[in-house]
Amino acid sequence: MGPIVGFRWKSNYYIRARAAKVSNPRTPKQQEQRSKFATAFNFLKTIKPFIRMGYKEFTQDKSAFNAAMSYTLKRAVTGSGKDITIDFNRALVSMGTLMPVFEGTATQDRSKMTFNWHDNSGTGNAEDTDIAMLLVYNKDKETAVYNAEATLRSDKHAELALPDNWQDDELVAYLCFRSADGSCVANSVCLPVSVIPASEDEVEMEMNPISHYSNLNLSTPCIQGVNSLSTRSQLLADRKLTSCKALNVSYHILQ
């Protein structure tokens, strides 16, 4: 039958041509193509769980990650030779048939990124119950943070916590949405990021920490994935009580 090979994927059988042997596999053109592939792969591998949801509509004939790789290689990888990079404005961390937003901003305030957008519910298939998906990519550290269930489209506002050591790095912010049942996803939008500089008082406090509190451990655990309002309230109450004890302040609680 010739140089072909068969394989099975997702309960379907396929036949494709066997890869030809290359006498010189390191020609400049081949090396450039491998560099483009590596650039796209390194970008997407850091956000692989996000990509699984973001490219869910394209998993009939390929995996979500392969669909993202295909788009990124064709549309978002730029340059040639040794100057191959990702065009983050053209990159899509999600792609689908849901109506995206067309007006939005991202503002970095020290260790958080604030997203704001215009609620276009009712336009096309956009619904007020669509779920906002936030992602911030660090170009310097080549890593990302994200929240795939941040809030609703109708809320028009959401925040994403950032690592403390990201404050001086170059960041890229993406906003996208998925339907409440997860069946449809919108194309992501790369938002312009504005940075709020630290005030003089904040800079002075960082440079001259108050020694009186230097030995106190006032850190508290992050509250993640807590849906019960009563549970969250109790955790916040416990956190305040812990801080009060650390400062040797006694309270008399009236019954």
Secondary structure, DSSP 8 states (H G I E B T S, - for coil): --SEEEEEETTEEEEEE-----S-TT-HHHHHHHHHHHHHHHHHHTTHHHHHHHTGGG-SSS-HHHHHHHHIIIIIEE--TT--EE-TTT--S---SB---S-EEEEE-SSEEEEEE---TTSTT--TT-EEEEEEEETTTTEEEEEEEEEEGGG-EEEEE--GGGTTS-EEEEEEEE-TTSS-BB--EEE-EEE----HHHHHHHHS--GGGTT---------S---HHHHHHHHHHHHHHHHHHTT-------
